[in-house]
Amino acid sequence: MTLKTVELVTAPNPTVAVIWMHGLGADGNDFVPIVKELDLEGCPAIRFVFPHAPMMEVTINGGRMMPAWFDISSSEFGRDDDEASVRSSEADIRALIEREKERGIAADKILIGGFSQGCAMTFQTGLRYPEKLGGLLCLSGYLTLEDSFEAERSEANKNIPIYYGHGRGDQVIPITRAQQTLALLQKHGYNVEWHEYNMPHSVCMEEIDDISNFLKKVLK
């Protein structure tokens, strides 16, 4: 079953789609307000798609049921993520990409992005996807399932534009964890536009401006 989503279109007949995943415990409404903060002047019509993650028990939060892209059992971030739920969510996100293609948007005009767990799913899905995508928006997260990354990464997306932002004061996912992901991506030759911000585990206005500039650059 396709994930339920919140959708927002910047103009009629969109030719670009941005699929944007929320963080742990939030839902698809979380990043909807950011769209109106983005300066998209000169960009083509965009359909923003904000999926709701499935409900599941999350071990690190005492087994409480909440929206989550995958189960996580400690703060080792990526070292102990539950592979079965990561791969299940990857399949769900791939289904959303296929739906956008069925709606007439070319794969290379589909961007995926996300915050925290949503960022992990952006790396997981986008770098393994077999067709060239338009770009990745990676906010305050990390690369999960590193052990299988080398074998599974897609040749089609080896040159994909990647925006990667993280807060220096992030007390949920330390910036050192993101820097490890950055180093791994750079080692493999990925085109990463890295940004650090004076912020906690959140998004700030400076980052929103940088996301606007990234979108304008990749959608020109």
LOTOR-728098 format. One record per residue: chain; x, y, z of N, C-alpha, C in turn. Coordinates in steps of 0.1 Angstrom, whole numbers, plus 5000, padded with zeros to 4 digits. Atoms other than C-alpha are relative to their C-alpha. Layout:
<"A", <X, Y, Z>, <X, Y, Z>, <X, Y, Z>>,
...
//
This chain:
<"A", <5008, 4988, 5000>, <5000, 5000, 5000>, <5009, 5013, 5000>>,
<"A", <4992, 4988, 5000>, <5014, 5034, 4991>, <4998, 5008, 5012>>,
<"A", <5001, 4991, 4988>, <5022, 5057, 5020>, <4991, 5012, 4998>>,
<"A", <5008, 4987, 5001>, <4998, 5085, 5027>, <5009, 5012, 5000>>,
<"A", <4992, 4988, 5002>, <5011, 5119, 5018>, <4993, 5013, 5002>>,
<"A", <5005, 4986, 5002>, <5006, 5156, 5021>, <5007, 5006, 4988>>,
<"A", <4994, 4994, 5013>, <5011, 5174, 4988>, <4997, 5015, 4999>>,
<"A", <5001, 4986, 5002>, <5017, 5210, 4979>, <5006, 5003, 4986>>,
<"A", <4995, 4997, 5014>, <5021, 5223, 4943>, <5002, 5015, 4999>>,
<"A", <4996, 4986, 5000>, <5039, 5256, 4937>, <4993, 5007, 4988>>,
<"A", <5007, 4995, 5012>, <5021, 5261, 4903>, <4993, 4988, 4993>>,
<"A", <5007, 5011, 5007>, <4998, 5241, 4880>, <5010, 4992, 4991>>,
<"A", <4992, 5009, 5009>, <5012, 5212, 4859>, <5015, 4999, 5004>>,
<"A", <4986, 5001, 4996>, <5044, 5205, 4879>, <5008, 4991, 4991>>,
<"A", <4990, 5009, 5008>, <5074, 5191, 4860>, <5011, 4995, 5009>>,
<"A", <4990, 5004, 4991>, <5095, 5186, 4891>, <4992, 4995, 5013>>,
<"A", <5006, 5005, 4987>, <5087, 5165, 4923>, <5011, 5000, 5010>>,
<"A", <4991, 5001, 4989>, <5104, 5168, 4957>, <4993, 4991, 5010>>,
<"A", <5005, 5009, 4990>, <5097, 5139, 4980>, <5008, 5002, 5013>>,
<"A", <4993, 4995, 4988>, <5106, 5150, 5016>, <4995, 4992, 5012>>,
<"A", <5004, 5008, 4988>, <5107, 5127, 5046>, <5003, 5007, 5013>>,
<"A", <4999, 4994, 4986>, <5102, 5138, 5082>, <5009, 4992, 5009>>,
<"A", <4991, 5007, 4990>, <5122, 5128, 5113>, <4991, 4991, 5009>>,
<"A", <5006, 5009, 4991>, <5114, 5103, 5140>, <4989, 5006, 5008>>,
<"A", <5010, 4995, 4992>, <5081, 5108, 5157>, <4991, 5012, 4995>>,
<"A", <5008, 4989, 5006>, <5069, 5136, 5134>, <4991, 4994, 4989>>,
<"A", <5008, 5006, 5011>, <5046, 5132, 5103>, <5002, 5009, 4988>>,
<"A", <4998, 4993, 5013>, <5043, 5145, 5068>, <4996, 5015, 5000>>,
<"A", <5003, 4985, 4999>, <5029, 5179, 5080>, <5012, 5008, 5004>>,
<"A", <4989, 4993, 4993>, <5062, 5187, 5097>, <5007, 5011, 4992>>,
<"A", <4992, 4990, 5008>, <5080, 5204, 5068>, <4992, 5007, 4989>>,
<"A", <5009, 4992, 5010>, <5050, 5217, 5048>, <5002, 5015, 5001>>,
<"A", <4998, 4986, 4999>, <5055, 5252, 5063>, <5012, 5006, 4994>>,
<"A", <4988, 4995, 5005>, <5090, 5254, 5050>, <4999, 5004, 4985>>,
<"A", <5001, 4997, 5015>, <5078, 5254, 5013>, <4998, 5015, 4998>>,
<"A", <5002, 4985, 5002>, <5065, 5290, 5017>, <5011, 5009, 5004>>,
<"A", <4988, 4993, 4996>, <5098, 5300, 5032>, <5011, 5000, 4989>>,
<"A", <4990, 5002, 5010>, <5117, 5288, 5002>, <4998, 5010, 4989>>,
<"A", <5000, 4991, 5011>, <5126, 5313, 4975>, <5002, 4992, 4987>>,
<"A", <4999, 5008, 5012>, <5118, 5294, 4943>, <4998, 5008, 4987>>,
<"A", <5002, 4992, 5012>, <5117, 5323, 4919>, <5009, 4995, 4988>>,
<"A", <4993, 5005, 5012>, <5127, 5311, 4884>, <5000, 4985, 4999>>,
<"A", <5001, 5015, 5001>, <5121, 5274, 4893>, <4988, 4996, 4992>>,
<"A", <5012, 5005, 5006>, <5097, 5253, 4873>, <4989, 4996, 5011>>,
<"A", <5010, 5004, 4991>, <5064, 5242, 4889>, <5004, 4987, 5007>>,
<"A", <4995, 5012, 4993>, <5072, 5217, 4917>, <4988, 4995, 5008>>,
<"A", <5009, 5007, 4991>, <5051, 5191, 4935>, <5008, 4996, 5012>>,
<"A", <4994, 5005, 4987>, <5062, 5187, 4971>, <4992, 4989, 5006>>,
<"A", <5007, 5012, 4994>, <5053, 5153, 4985>, <5006, 4997, 5013>>,
<"A", <4996, 5003, 4987>, <5055, 5148, 5022>, <4993, 4988, 5006>>,
<"A", <5006, 5012, 4995>, <5049, 5112, 5032>, <5000, 4998, 5015>>,
<"A", <5001, 5004, 4986>, <5038, 5099, 5066>, <5007, 4987, 5002>>,
<"A", <4993, 5012, 4998>, <5062, 5073, 5079>, <4990, 4990, 5006>>,
<"A", <5009, 5010, 4993>, <5046, 5040, 5091>, <5001, 5001, 5015>>,
<"A", <4999, 5001, 4986>, <5038, 5035, 5127>, <5007, 4987, 5004>>,
<"A", <4993, 5012, 4995>, <5061, 5012, 5146>, <5005, 5002, 5014>>,
<"A", <4994, 4999, 4987>, <5075, 5004, 5180>, <5015, 5004, 4998>>,
<"A", <4987, 4995, 5001>, <5108, 5023, 5185>, <5008, 4997, 5013>>,
<"A", <4994, 5006, 4988>, <5132, 5005, 5209>, <5007, 5011, 5008>>,
<"A", <4993, 4990, 4993>, <5153, 5036, 5218>, <4991, 5009, 5008>>,
<"A", <5010, 4992, 4993>, <5121, 5053, 5229>, <4991, 4991, 5009>>,
<"A", <5007, 5008, 4990>, <5111, 5025, 5253>, <4989, 4991, 4993>>,
<"A", <5010, 5009, 5008>, <5092, 5005, 5225>, <4987, 5007, 4998>>,
<"A", <5013, 4993, 5002>, <5066, 5033, 5222>, <4997, 5000, 4985>>,
<"A", <5004, 5000, 5013>, <5046, 5032, 5190>, <5000, 5015, 4995>>,
<"A", <4999, 4986, 5006>, <5053, 5063, 5167>, <5003, 4999, 4986>>,
<"A", <4996, 5000, 5014>, <5058, 5073, 5131>, <5015, 4999, 4999>>,
<"A", <4985, 5002, 5001>, <5093, 5060, 5122>, <5003, 4994, 4986>>,
<"A", <4996, 5006, 5013>, <5111, 5051, 5090>, <5007, 4987, 5003>>,
<"A", <4994, 5012, 4996>, <5130, 5024, 5109>, <5002, 5000, 5015>>,
<"A", <4997, 5002, 4986>, <5136, 5010, 5144>, <5015, 5003, 5003>>,
<"A", <4986, 4997, 4996>, <5167, 5021, 5162>, <5001, 4997, 5015>>,
<"A", <5000, 5005, 4986>, <5179, 5006, 5195>, <5010, 5008, 5009>>,
<"A", <4991, 4992, 4992>, <5207, 5030, 5206>, <5004, 5012, 4992>>,
<"A", <4996, 4988, 5007>, <5224, 5062, 5197>, <5013, 4998, 4992>>,
<"A", <4988, 5002, 5009>, <5251, 5046, 5175>, <4997, 5004, 4986>>,
<"A", <5004, 4994, 5013>, <5232, 5060, 5145>, <5007, 4994, 4988>>,
<"A", <4995, 5007, 5012>, <5237, 5037, 5116>, <5006, 4987, 5003>>,
<"A", <4992, 5012, 4996>, <5256, 5011, 5135>, <4990, 4989, 5004>>,
<"A", <5010, 5010, 4995>, <5224, 4994, 5149>, <4986, 5003, 4995>>,
<"A", <5013, 4998, 5006>, <5196, 5006, 5127>, <4994, 4986, 4995>>,
<"A", <5006, 5012, 5004>, <5171, 4978, 5120>, <4999, 4999, 4985>>,
<"A", <4999, 5001, 5015>, <5178, 4966, 5085>, <4987, 4997, 4993>>,
<"A", <5013, 5004, 5007>, <5144, 4951, 5078>, <4991, 5012, 4999>>,
<"A", <5009, 4989, 5001>, <5125, 4983, 5086>, <5006, 5011, 4991>>,
<"A", <4994, 4991, 5010>, <5151, 5004, 5067>, <4996, 4996, 4986>>,
<"A", <5003, 5005, 5014>, <5146, 4983, 5036>, <4985, 5000, 4996>>,
<"A", <5015, 4998, 5002>, <5108, 4983, 5040>, <4997, 5014, 4996>>,
<"A", <5003, 4986, 5003>, <5108, 5021, 5041>, <5006, 5004, 4987>>,
<"A", <4994, 4997, 5013>, <5132, 5022, 5011>, <4990, 4996, 4989>>,
<"A", <5009, 5004, 5011>, <5107, 5002, 4991>, <4987, 5009, 5000>>,
<"A", <5011, 4990, 5000>, <5079, 5026, 5002>, <5003, 5012, 4993>>,
<"A", <4995, 4987, 5006>, <5099, 5056, 4991>, <5002, 4998, 4985>>,
<"A", <4999, 5003, 5014>, <5107, 5039, 4958>, <4986, 5000, 4993>>,
<"A", <5013, 5000, 5005>, <5070, 5034, 4953>, <4995, 5014, 4997>>,
<"A", <5003, 4987, 5002>, <5065, 5071, 4957>, <5007, 5006, 4988>>,
<"A", <4992, 4996, 5012>, <5092, 5078, 4931>, <4993, 4995, 4987>>,
<"A", <5007, 5006, 5012>, <5074, 5054, 4907>, <4987, 5007, 4997>>,
<"A", <5013, 4993, 5002>, <5041, 5072, 4913>, <5002, 5013, 4993>>,
<"A", <4997, 4987, 5007>, <5057, 5105, 4903>, <5003, 4998, 4985>>,
<"A", <4997, 5003, 5014>, <5070, 5089, 4871>, <4987, 4997, 4993>>,
<"A", <5013, 5003, 5006>, <5035, 5076, 4864>, <4992, 5012, 4997>>,
<"A", <5007, 4987, 5002>, <5022, 5111, 4868>, <5007, 5009, 4990>>,
<"A", <4994, 4993, 5011>, <5046, 5122, 4841>, <5013, 5008, 5003>>,
<"A", <4988, 4993, 4996>, <5076, 5135, 4860>, <5012, 4991, 4997>>,
<"A", <4989, 5008, 5003>, <5109, 5122, 4847>, <5008, 4997, 5012>>,
<"A", <4992, 5004, 4988>, <5132, 5104, 4872>, <5010, 5011, 5003>>,
<"A", <4990, 4990, 4998>, <5159, 5131, 4867>, <4995, 5013, 5004>>,
<"A", <5006, 4988, 4994>, <5134, 5157, 4878>, <4993, 4998, 5013>>,
<"A", <5005, 5004, 4987>, <5125, 5139, 4910>, <5012, 5002, 5010>>,
<"A", <4990, 4999, 4989>, <5145, 5150, 4941>, <4994, 4993, 5012>>,
<"A", <5005, 5005, 4987>, <5143, 5133, 4974>, <5008, 5006, 5011>>,
<"A", <4994, 4994, 4989>, <5151, 5147, 5008>, <4994, 4996, 5013>>,
<"A", <5006, 5003, 4987>, <5146, 5144, 5045>, <5009, 5005, 5011>>,
<"A", <4994, 4995, 4988>, <5155, 5154, 5080>, <5002, 4988, 5010>>,
<"A", <4997, 5010, 4990>, <5172, 5131, 5106>, <4998, 4986, 4995>>,
<"A", <5003, 5013, 5006>, <5157, 5096, 5100>, <4997, 5002, 4985>>,
<"A", <5004, 4997, 5014>, <5143, 5111, 5068>, <5013, 5002, 4991>>,
<"A", <4987, 4998, 5007>, <5179, 5121, 5058>, <5006, 4986, 4998>>,
<"A", <4994, 5014, 5002>, <5191, 5085, 5064>, <4993, 4993, 4989>>,
<"A", <5008, 5007, 5010>, <5163, 5073, 5042>, <5003, 5006, 4986>>,
<"A", <4996, 4993, 5013>, <5173, 5099, 5015>, <5013, 4994, 4995>>,
<"A", <4988, 5006, 5004>, <5208, 5085, 5014>, <4998, 4985, 4996>>,
<"A", <5002, 5014, 5002>, <5196, 5049, 5016>, <4993, 4998, 4986>>,
<"A", <5008, 5002, 5012>, <5171, 5053, 4987>, <5006, 5006, 4988>>,
<"A", <4995, 4993, 5011>, <5187, 5079, 4965>, <5013, 4994, 4994>>,
<"A", <4987, 5004, 5005>, <5222, 5065, 4963>, <4999, 4985, 4995>>,
<"A", <5002, 5013, 5005>, <5208, 5030, 4955>, <4991, 4999, 4989>>,
<"A", <5011, 5000, 5010>, <5181, 5040, 4931>, <5006, 4998, 4986>>,
<"A", <4994, 5004, 5013>, <5188, 5025, 4896>, <5000, 5010, 4989>>,
<"A", <5001, 4990, 5011>, <5178, 5055, 4875>, <5005, 5013, 5006>>,
<"A", <4994, 4987, 4995>, <5194, 5090, 4877>, <4988, 5008, 5005>>,
<"A", <5009, 4990, 4993>, <5175, 5113, 4901>, <5005, 5014, 4999>>,
<"A", <4997, 4986, 5002>, <5175, 5150, 4902>, <5010, 5006, 5011>>,
<"A", <4992, 4995, 4989>, <5192, 5156, 4936>, <4995, 4994, 5013>>,
<"A", <5003, 5004, 4986>, <5193, 5148, 4973>, <5001, 5012, 5009>>,
<"A", <5000, 4990, 4989>, <5184, 5171, 5002>, <5002, 4993, 5013>>,
<"A", <4996, 5008, 4988>, <5201, 5157, 5033>, <5002, 5009, 5012>>,
<"A", <5000, 4991, 4989>, <5193, 5175, 5065>, <5002, 4992, 5014>>,
<"A", <4998, 5004, 4987>, <5208, 5166, 5099>, <4999, 4985, 5002>>,
<"A", <5001, 5014, 4999>, <5212, 5129, 5094>, <5013, 4993, 4995>>,
<"A", <4988, 5008, 5002>, <5237, 5102, 5083>, <4996, 4988, 4990>>,
<"A", <5002, 5012, 5008>, <5242, 5072, 5060>, <4998, 4988, 5008>>,
<"A", <5003, 5013, 4993>, <5226, 5040, 5073>, <5005, 4988, 4992>>,
<"A", <4996, 5013, 5007>, <5235, 5004, 5064>, <5013, 5002, 4992>>,
<"A", <4987, 4997, 5007>, <5271, 5014, 5056>, <5006, 4987, 4994>>,
<"A", <4993, 5012, 5004>, <5282, 4978, 5053>, <4996, 4995, 4986>>,
<"A", <5004, 5004, 5013>, <5262, 4972, 5022>, <5000, 5011, 4990>>,
<"A", <5001, 4989, 5009>, <5266, 5006, 5007>, <5009, 4998, 4987>>,
<"A", <4990, 5002, 5011>, <5297, 4998, 4986>, <4994, 4991, 4989>>,
<"A", <5005, 5010, 5009>, <5280, 4968, 4970>, <4987, 5004, 4993>>,
<"A", <5014, 4997, 5005>, <5246, 4984, 4965>, <4999, 5013, 4993>>,
<"A", <5002, 4986, 5006>, <5253, 5020, 4954>, <4998, 4999, 4985>>,
<"A", <5004, 5000, 5014>, <5240, 5029, 4920>, <5009, 5008, 4991>>,
<"A", <4991, 4993, 5009>, <5262, 5038, 4891>, <4992, 5012, 4994>>,
<"A", <5008, 4990, 5006>, <5233, 5059, 4877>, <5000, 5013, 5009>>,
<"A", <5000, 4988, 4991>, <5235, 5083, 4908>, <5014, 5003, 5006>>,
<"A", <4986, 4997, 4995>, <5273, 5085, 4913>, <5003, 5015, 4999>>,
<"A", <4997, 4986, 5002>, <5272, 5121, 4901>, <4988, 5009, 5005>>,
<"A", <5012, 4992, 4996>, <5239, 5132, 4918>, <5004, 5012, 5008>>,
<"A", <4997, 4988, 4991>, <5240, 5167, 4933>, <4994, 4997, 5014>>,
<"A", <5004, 5003, 4987>, <5238, 5163, 4971>, <5002, 5013, 5009>>,
<"A", <4999, 4990, 4990>, <5230, 5191, 4996>, <5000, 4993, 5013>>,
<"A", <4998, 5007, 4987>, <5241, 5181, 5031>, <5002, 5011, 5011>>,
<"A", <4999, 4990, 4990>, <5235, 5203, 5061>, <4998, 4994, 5014>>,
<"A", <5001, 5005, 4987>, <5240, 5198, 5098>, <5003, 5011, 5010>>,
<"A", <4997, 4990, 4990>, <5240, 5218, 5130>, <5012, 4997, 5009>>,
<"A", <4988, 5003, 4991>, <5272, 5222, 5151>, <4995, 4997, 5014>>,
<"A", <5005, 5003, 4987>, <5251, 5221, 5182>, <4990, 4989, 5001>>,
<"A", <5010, 5011, 5000>, <5231, 5190, 5173>, <5003, 4990, 5011>>,
<"A", <4998, 5009, 4989>, <5227, 5170, 5205>, <4992, 4987, 4998>>,
<"A", <5007, 5012, 5003>, <5206, 5143, 5189>, <5009, 4991, 4991>>,
<"A", <4990, 5007, 5009>, <5229, 5133, 5160>, <5012, 5009, 4999>>,
<"A", <4989, 4991, 4999>, <5263, 5148, 5167>, <5006, 5003, 4986>>,
<"A", <4995, 4997, 5013>, <5279, 5166, 5138>, <5012, 4991, 4996>>,
<"A", <4989, 5009, 5004>, <5309, 5143, 5140>, <4995, 4987, 4993>>,
<"A", <5005, 5011, 5007>, <5286, 5115, 5129>, <4997, 5003, 4985>>,
<"A", <5003, 4995, 5014>, <5275, 5135, 5098>, <5014, 5002, 4993>>,
<"A", <4987, 4998, 5007>, <5312, 5143, 5091>, <5006, 4987, 4996>>,
<"A", <4996, 5013, 5004>, <5319, 5106, 5090>, <4993, 4996, 4987>>,
<"A", <5007, 5003, 5012>, <5292, 5102, 5064>, <5006, 5008, 4988>>,
<"A", <4994, 4991, 5010>, <5306, 5132, 5045>, <5013, 4994, 4995>>,
<"A", <4987, 5005, 5004>, <5341, 5117, 5045>, <4998, 4987, 4991>>,
<"A", <5003, 5012, 5008>, <5327, 5083, 5032>, <4995, 5004, 4986>>,
<"A", <5005, 4996, 5013>, <5308, 5100, 5004>, <5011, 5006, 4991>>,
<"A", <4989, 4994, 5007>, <5338, 5121, 4994>, <5010, 4990, 4995>>,
<"A", <4990, 5010, 5004>, <5360, 5091, 4994>, <4995, 4993, 4987>>,
<"A", <5005, 5006, 5012>, <5337, 5076, 4968>, <4997, 5009, 4988>>,
<"A", <5001, 4990, 5011>, <5337, 5108, 4947>, <4987, 5006, 4998>>,
<"A", <5013, 4994, 5001>, <5302, 5120, 4954>, <5001, 5016, 5000>>,
<"A", <5000, 4985, 5001>, <5293, 5157, 4946>, <4992, 5005, 5012>>,
<"A", <5007, 4995, 4988>, <5284, 5169, 4981>, <5003, 5014, 5003>>,
<"A", <5000, 4986, 4997>, <5276, 5205, 4989>, <4998, 5000, 5016>>,
<"A", <5001, 5002, 4985>, <5283, 5205, 5027>, <4998, 5014, 5007>>,
<"A", <5002, 4987, 4992>, <5270, 5232, 5051>, <4999, 4997, 5015>>,
<"A", <5001, 5001, 4986>, <5274, 5236, 5088>, <4993, 5013, 5005>>,
<"A", <5008, 4988, 4995>, <5251, 5259, 5109>, <5001, 5000, 5015>>,
<"A", <5001, 4998, 4986>, <5250, 5273, 5144>, <4986, 4997, 5005>>,
<"A", <5013, 5003, 4997>, <5219, 5254, 5153>, <5000, 4986, 5007>>,
<"A", <5001, 5014, 4994>, <5207, 5223, 5173>, <4994, 4991, 4989>>,
<"A", <5006, 5009, 5009>, <5188, 5194, 5157>, <4987, 5006, 4994>>,
<"A", <5011, 4992, 5006>, <5166, 5216, 5136>, <5004, 5006, 4987>>,
<"A", <4998, 4993, 5013>, <5164, 5238, 5105>, <5000, 5015, 5003>>,
<"A", <5000, 4985, 4998>, <5173, 5275, 5105>, <4998, 5007, 4987>>,
<"A", <5003, 4991, 5012>, <5166, 5304, 5081>, <5012, 4999, 4990>>,
<"A", <4988, 5000, 5008>, <5202, 5303, 5068>, <5000, 4987, 4991>>,
<"A", <5001, 5012, 5008>, <5197, 5267, 5058>, <4989, 5000, 4990>>,
<"A", <5011, 4999, 5009>, <5164, 5274, 5042>, <5004, 5008, 4987>>,
<"A", <4994, 4992, 5012>, <5182, 5300, 5020>, <5009, 4992, 4992>>,
<"A", <4990, 5009, 5007>, <5209, 5275, 5011>, <4992, 4989, 4992>>,
<"A", <5008, 5010, 5007>, <5182, 5249, 5002>, <4994, 5007, 4987>>,
<"A", <5005, 4993, 5012>, <5166, 5275, 4979>, <5010, 5001, 4989>>,
<"A", <4989, 4998, 5010>, <5199, 5282, 4962>, <5003, 4987, 4993>>,
<"A", <4998, 5013, 5005>, <5205, 5245, 4958>, <4990, 4996, 4990>>,
<"A", <5011, 5004, 5009>, <5171, 5239, 4942>, <5001, 5008, 4987>>,
<"A", <4999, 4992, 5012>, <5176, 5268, 4918>, <5011, 4996, 4991>>,
<"A", <4988, 5004, 5008>, <5210, 5255, 4908>, <4997, 4987, 4993>>,
<"A", <5002, 5013, 5007>, <5199, 5219, 4901>, <4988, 5000, 4991>>,
<"A", <5012, 5000, 5008>, <5166, 5229, 4885>, <5000, 5009, 4989>>,
<"A", <4999, 4990, 5011>, <5179, 5255, 4861>, <5000, 4994, 4986>>,
//
